[in-house]
Amino acid sequence: MQERILILDFGSQFTQLIARRVREARVYCEIHPYDMSLAAIRAWDPRGIILSGGPSSVYDADAPTVDPGLFALGLPILGICYGLGLMAHLLGGRVGKAERREYGRAQVQIREAIGPLLPFGADGAAEEVWMSHGDRIESMPDGFRVLASSANSPWAAIGDPVRDLYGVQFHLEVAHTPRGAEMLTAFVRGVCGCTGDWTMHSYVDTAVAAIRAQVGKGRVIAALSGGVDSAVAAVLIYRAIGDQLICIFVDNGLLRFGEAEKVATVFRNYFQIPLRVVDARQRFLDALAGVTDPEKKRKAIGNLFIEIFEEESKRLEGVDFLAQGTLYPDVIESISFKGPSATIKSHHNVGGLPERMHLELVEPLRELFKDEVRELGRELGMPEEVVGRQPFPGPGLAIRCLGAVDEQRLEVLRRADRIVMEEIREAGLYDRLWQAFAVLLPVRSVGVMGDARTYEEAIALRAVESADGMTADWAHIPYEVLGRISTRIINEVAGINRVVYDISSKPPATIEWE
């Protein structure tokens, strides 16, 4: 049985980061709803449990809670923020409103370096952490000891080492808690006893076996987009079932400059995987005509994708499965099926699936984060040119072309985006950035070109740095690089007279504008 950690989600927007940090410790984990039954938890057989944070107070009328029997299962448990308050509340401690709410960076004093605080060694050390709470522990349950305190939270971390129950008031999963990853590793490896057997090397065998068991002797069509996710999914599935897989690349007219030709060349010549190319450019433009709402764009694109794949499957014998490169963040951001976290936006390969779809989905990457997918691709022997590509959204340029989508505006965006890529690569920044791209804004402004007045659209530049796409910081690109990009776009792309740079991070913004 694979070692694994269960994360119960109470609605924190950081829950995904907990999972990412646990995976970084090479321990498999999954996020499930806070109300998962004790019977289901026993059946899932985790080595330990993490209770996430959340926006509620334990005393709210509709506060999410767990069966108190959870703490009698004999499993190590770590509560984070709301998870700490809930554990203390259910075990007989007292939780109350803090004298003042505590948000942002704070210093905690280590009182006893045990459990998740073991990496801090000597007691009395001061450590920087990230707080985000309005409640605090006012009295500990029986058996617990204070492990750390802050100026506003006398019990900022508590623990019962006999029962292996621990809680921290701060968010150790975020990058703003510098040694938070060490704390989570200490919990899952030290307290829970996991050895760290979650690797992409081991995942290949597990995934191949699962694909073969699901598909049997059936045939699979794979949706190739040219991006990392669909490419890795296709190569993994091909390893599992060989020529039972047929890849279909739909040229939807929403791709970057020269991308359709590149995808066909790479998959036919390098991977030697059966590939069909479908020219559906006009169909997608027709489906998007007059559509400006971003969610309606995504739904329209997703519906048409499935319609085309259904048509292609009917031309082939015995096709019962559709493969997609769906990732864990796609699922989390689209559907709150693993807890009450807020839905941010739908993804074409998750929220956009119509009910009429007659193909069963094969999604071997559904529980992986982007960097794990890249690692998996390298494990499969894929070239860096493919696995190192920056993420590109499934709906393509349609969601980077704000407002109406037509061939003329798409061509403007393609040319601007090509310039961004050329200059980012020339500056040696491509591999450092998570994503860099152009966004065409439906905003016209007055300019002067050749002593004449212009009234044209604007391009927004977006470049971010991130480890997993769940959070991101805007990239501090040198001014001279931004200057070259701006000058080239205005000089070389007709219809643009203004370039702006987006300096918002995720959160509060998302990486894509739509």
TORMAR-211424 format. One line per field, with one value per residue (C-alpha): y, x, z; residue in three letters. Coordinates in steps of 0.1 Angstrom, whole numbers. Layout:
REM residues N
c2 <- Y,...
c1 <- X,...
c3 <- Z,...
aa <- ALA,...
REM end
This chain:
REM residues 514
c2 <- 0,34,58,87,117,128,165,175,208,234,260,276,290,276,240,232,245,221,193,207,210,174,162,181,158,129,118,112,131,140,167,155,172,180,158,126,98,79,47,62,76,41,26,52,42,73,75,109,136,174,197,228,264,280,313,302,305,273,290,300,284,266,261,230,203,167,136,139,102,113,121,85,68,66,86,116,148,183,212,244,277,268,231,240,258,230,203,223,230,194,181,203,234,269,291,328,360,374,408,419,400,389,390,389,383,376,362,331,320,283,269,232,219,186,172,196,221,196,213,244,225,247,260,298,304,331,322,342,329,340,346,350,346,363,336,322,294,305,272,240,206,180,165,194,215,249,246,282,316,350,384,380,342,327,292,297,260,233,195,163,140,110,110,127,155,189,223,256,290,301,290,269,260,294,307,336,311,305,272,260,232,219,217,198,175,169,160,137,121,123,121,100,78,82,72,94,68,92,98,101,70,50,69,57,20,28,50,25,-3,19,30,-7,-17,11,8,-30,-38,-5,23,58,91,118,155,171,208,212,221,202,185,169,159,141,124,112,97,81,65,54,36,18,8,15,17,15,53,77,114,140,176,201,233,256,288,299,289,309,317,286,263,240,231,225,201,180,178,169,142,125,126,125,104,85,84,80,116,130,168,184,218,234,270,284,263,278,313,308,294,324,350,377,360,383,367,346,317,315,314,285,266,272,260,230,219,222,203,174,176,173,144,126,131,118,88,78,76,51,17,8,42,44,67,103,111,146,163,175,185,188,227,225,203,224,258,245,224,225,187,183,208,242,262,289,281,305,297,266,249,237,201,201,224,226,190,186,160,144,133,96,89,78,100,88,115,100,134,145,144,159,195,211,207,170,167,181,157,128,139,138,104,93,106,135,164,196,215,200,195,229,248,275,267,276,276,250,277,292,328,332,340,363,382,401,410,399,372,373,364,400,405,370,378,411,391,364,389,407,374,362,394,388,352,363,390,369,341,366,380,346,348,321,293,316,326,305,323,353,364,392,401,421,446,458,493,520,550,581,580,598,580,597,631,617,609,573,556,520,490,482,452,442,422,395,377,358,336,306,271,254,279,280,313,336,368,393,391,420,421,446,479,476,443,458,488,466,446,477,494,463,457,493,495,460,452,473,482,487,521,513,486,482,458,439,440,421,388,356,360,385,383,351,345,345,376,354
c1 <- 0,14,22,-3,-15,-51,-59,-94,-104,-123,-124,-89,-76,-42,-53,-38,-5,-5,-8,20,44,36,43,76,85,79,48,16,-15,-50,-75,-110,-140,-140,-171,-155,-169,-147,-155,-142,-111,-103,-108,-85,-59,-37,-5,-16,-42,-39,-68,-67,-74,-107,-127,-151,-149,-155,-185,-203,-237,-228,-191,-177,-167,-155,-167,-148,-140,-114,-90,-95,-83,-48,-35,-11,-31,-19,-44,-35,-52,-89,-79,-60,-90,-114,-92,-88,-126,-136,-111,-122,-101,-114,-112,-121,-118,-83,-78,-68,-68,-34,-26,7,42,48,75,69,90,97,89,94,109,90,67,64,86,115,136,140,163,170,141,137,145,125,110,91,57,26,-6,-41,-67,-92,-96,-70,-66,-74,-70,-55,-72,-60,-27,-15,16,25,51,53,38,36,28,-8,-12,2,-6,6,15,4,9,1,31,15,-14,7,-19,-4,-17,-3,-20,0,1,32,22,28,62,59,66,103,107,71,81,105,77,54,82,89,52,47,82,90,57,37,67,64,97,90,83,62,84,76,97,73,43,50,44,13,-2,6,-11,-42,-45,-43,-69,-93,-90,-85,-86,-105,-92,-84,-83,-62,-68,-34,-31,6,10,30,0,-16,18,29,-5,-3,32,23,-8,11,36,6,-14,7,-13,-46,-40,-47,-39,-61,-48,-75,-63,-88,-74,-67,-30,2,22,33,22,-1,28,52,29,23,60,71,45,49,86,99,73,60,26,-4,-18,-48,-50,-84,-88,-116,-105,-137,-160,-144,-145,-182,-189,-171,-188,-202,-192,-174,-181,-150,-170,-192,-160,-146,-179,-183,-147,-151,-184,-170,-139,-160,-183,-153,-138,-172,-172,-137,-144,-173,-149,-127,-137,-141,-132,-147,-122,-111,-77,-71,-42,-63,-42,-51,-52,-77,-100,-96,-102,-132,-153,-155,-159,-132,-144,-161,-132,-146,-148,-125,-131,-139,-114,-123,-114,-132,-161,-167,-177,-212,-235,-241,-204,-204,-167,-153,-124,-89,-71,-38,-25,-56,-40,-6,7,24,60,52,40,73,92,71,78,115,111,94,124,106,128,132,118,84,84,100,74,55,19,-6,-44,-66,-90,-59,-58,-95,-91,-61,-82,-105,-138,-149,-128,-123,-95,-83,-79,-64,-37,-29,-25,-4,21,24,28,55,75,71,84,114,125,120,142,168,171,176,144,122,132,130,94,64,45,50,25,5,-32,-52,-74,-107,-97,-88,-67,-54,-18,5,23,40,26,-9,-35,-42,-71,-61,-62,-37,-16,-10,21,18,49,49,71,57,65,32,8,-14,2,24,43,47,81,105,116,144,131,152,136,101,111,122,90,69,88,86,49,39,62,55,19,-7,-36,-17,-5,-1,16,11,26,5,21,-6,1,-20,-39,-57,-55,-53,-25,-47,-69,-99
c3 <- 0,-10,18,17,37,38,36,48,32,52,25,26,-7,5,7,-26,-14,15,-10,-30,-1,10,-25,-24,6,-18,0,-19,-7,-17,-8,3,18,55,60,47,68,94,75,42,60,75,40,24,50,54,74,88,84,79,86,64,73,63,65,93,131,150,167,135,132,100,108,90,114,117,137,170,165,140,169,182,151,163,133,136,129,121,122,104,115,114,117,149,163,154,170,202,203,198,223,251,247,244,213,213,193,193,209,175,142,129,92,75,88,125,148,168,198,198,233,225,192,188,161,131,150,153,125,147,171,201,221,223,187,169,135,109,99,81,101,88,116,138,165,189,214,249,267,255,256,281,272,250,255,241,214,201,208,192,206,198,201,233,219,183,181,204,205,223,215,231,206,178,176,166,156,143,142,112,76,71,36,21,9,34,62,51,69,65,41,66,92,69,60,97,102,72,74,111,129,103,95,57,39,8,-20,-42,-73,-109,-115,-94,-108,-144,-135,-114,-141,-169,-150,-143,-179,-191,-165,-175,-213,-217,-254,-262,-283,-271,-289,-272,-274,-284,-279,-283,-246,-220,-203,-234,-247,-215,-212,-248,-244,-211,-226,-257,-234,-218,-248,-279,-312,-293,-290,-318,-312,-327,-330,-336,-353,-337,-350,-315,-314,-313,-344,-362,-335,-355,-379,-350,-331,-362,-369,-333,-328,-361,-365,-329,-310,-340,-324,-348,-354,-372,-378,-380,-395,-375,-375,-391,-368,-337,-350,-358,-323,-307,-329,-307,-274,-250,-216,-206,-191,-222,-243,-223,-225,-262,-269,-246,-262,-297,-288,-276,-306,-329,-310,-311,-348,-352,-330,-352,-381,-362,-351,-314,-298,-264,-246,-247,-232,-217,-200,-170,-140,-103,-104,-133,-112,-80,-98,-117,-93,-56,-54,-28,-2,0,-16,-40,-77,-95,-132,-153,-175,-210,-201,-167,-164,-202,-207,-220,-205,-239,-242,-252,-245,-212,-200,-195,-174,-161,-149,-130,-96,-106,-104,-133,-121,-114,-150,-163,-141,-155,-190,-184,-168,-200,-220,-236,-249,-229,-259,-250,-213,-206,-225,-206,-198,-226,-218,-234,-248,-264,-275,-271,-234,-241,-267,-243,-258,-293,-309,-347,-371,-374,-336,-332,-358,-340,-308,-325,-338,-305,-286,-310,-302,-265,-268,-290,-267,-235,-250,-263,-228,-213,-192,-207,-183,-152,-159,-153,-181,-203,-229,-245,-239,-264,-246,-260,-251,-276,-267,-285,-297,-322,-350,-378,-367,-371,-345,-338,-320,-315,-291,-263,-255,-219,-211,-184,-170,-137,-116,-98,-85,-93,-108,-77,-66,-86,-83,-112,-127,-124,-160,-167,-181,-212,-221,-215,-236,-265,-264,-263,-292,-314,-308,-316,-346,-360,-351,-369,-347,-315,-302,-264,-243,-206,-180,-155,-120,-101,-84,-78,-56,-58,-96,-117,-141,-172,-176,-184
aa <- MET,GLN,GLU,ARG,ILE,LEU,ILE,LEU,ASP,PHE,GLY,SER,GLN,PHE,THR,GLN,LEU,ILE,ALA,ARG,ARG,VAL,ARG,GLU,ALA,ARG,VAL,TYR,CYS,GLU,ILE,HIS,PRO,TYR,ASP,MET,SER,LEU,ALA,ALA,ILE,ARG,ALA,TRP,ASP,PRO,ARG,GLY,ILE,ILE,LEU,SER,GLY,GLY,PRO,SER,SER,VAL,TYR,ASP,ALA,ASP,ALA,PRO,THR,VAL,ASP,PRO,GLY,LEU,PHE,ALA,LEU,GLY,LEU,PRO,ILE,LEU,GLY,ILE,CYS,TYR,GLY,LEU,GLY,LEU,MET,ALA,HIS,LEU,LEU,GLY,GLY,ARG,VAL,GLY,LYS,ALA,GLU,ARG,ARG,GLU,TYR,GLY,ARG,ALA,GLN,VAL,GLN,ILE,ARG,GLU,ALA,ILE,GLY,PRO,LEU,LEU,PRO,PHE,GLY,ALA,ASP,GLY,ALA,ALA,GLU,GLU,VAL,TRP,MET,SER,HIS,GLY,ASP,ARG,ILE,GLU,SER,MET,PRO,ASP,GLY,PHE,ARG,VAL,LEU,ALA,SER,SER,ALA,ASN,SER,PRO,TRP,ALA,ALA,ILE,GLY,ASP,PRO,VAL,ARG,ASP,LEU,TYR,GLY,VAL,GLN,PHE,HIS,LEU,GLU,VAL,ALA,HIS,THR,PRO,ARG,GLY,ALA,GLU,MET,LEU,THR,ALA,PHE,VAL,ARG,GLY,VAL,CYS,GLY,CYS,THR,GLY,ASP,TRP,THR,MET,HIS,SER,TYR,VAL,ASP,THR,ALA,VAL,ALA,ALA,ILE,ARG,ALA,GLN,VAL,GLY,LYS,GLY,ARG,VAL,ILE,ALA,ALA,LEU,SER,GLY,GLY,VAL,ASP,SER,ALA,VAL,ALA,ALA,VAL,LEU,ILE,TYR,ARG,ALA,ILE,GLY,ASP,GLN,LEU,ILE,CYS,ILE,PHE,VAL,ASP,ASN,GLY,LEU,LEU,ARG,PHE,GLY,GLU,ALA,GLU,LYS,VAL,ALA,THR,VAL,PHE,ARG,ASN,TYR,PHE,GLN,ILE,PRO,LEU,ARG,VAL,VAL,ASP,ALA,ARG,GLN,ARG,PHE,LEU,ASP,ALA,LEU,ALA,GLY,VAL,THR,ASP,PRO,GLU,LYS,LYS,ARG,LYS,ALA,ILE,GLY,ASN,LEU,PHE,ILE,GLU,ILE,PHE,GLU,GLU,GLU,SER,LYS,ARG,LEU,GLU,GLY,VAL,ASP,PHE,LEU,ALA,GLN,GLY,THR,LEU,TYR,PRO,ASP,VAL,ILE,GLU,SER,ILE,SER,PHE,LYS,GLY,PRO,SER,ALA,THR,ILE,LYS,SER,HIS,HIS,ASN,VAL,GLY,GLY,LEU,PRO,GLU,ARG,MET,HIS,LEU,GLU,LEU,VAL,GLU,PRO,LEU,ARG,GLU,LEU,PHE,LYS,ASP,GLU,VAL,ARG,GLU,LEU,GLY,ARG,GLU,LEU,GLY,MET,PRO,GLU,GLU,VAL,VAL,GLY,ARG,GLN,PRO,PHE,PRO,GLY,PRO,GLY,LEU,ALA,ILE,ARG,CYS,LEU,GLY,ALA,VAL,ASP,GLU,GLN,ARG,LEU,GLU,VAL,LEU,ARG,ARG,ALA,ASP,ARG,ILE,VAL,MET,GLU,GLU,ILE,ARG,GLU,ALA,GLY,LEU,TYR,ASP,ARG,LEU,TRP,GLN,ALA,PHE,ALA,VAL,LEU,LEU,PRO,VAL,ARG,SER,VAL,GLY,VAL,MET,GLY,ASP,ALA,ARG,THR,TYR,GLU,GLU,ALA,ILE,ALA,LEU,ARG,ALA,VAL,GLU,SER,ALA,ASP,GLY,MET,THR,ALA,ASP,TRP,ALA,HIS,ILE,PRO,TYR,GLU,VAL,LEU,GLY,ARG,ILE,SER,THR,ARG,ILE,ILE,ASN,GLU,VAL,ALA,GLY,ILE,ASN,ARG,VAL,VAL,TYR,ASP,ILE,SER,SER,LYS,PRO,PRO,ALA,THR,ILE,GLU,TRP,GLU
REM end
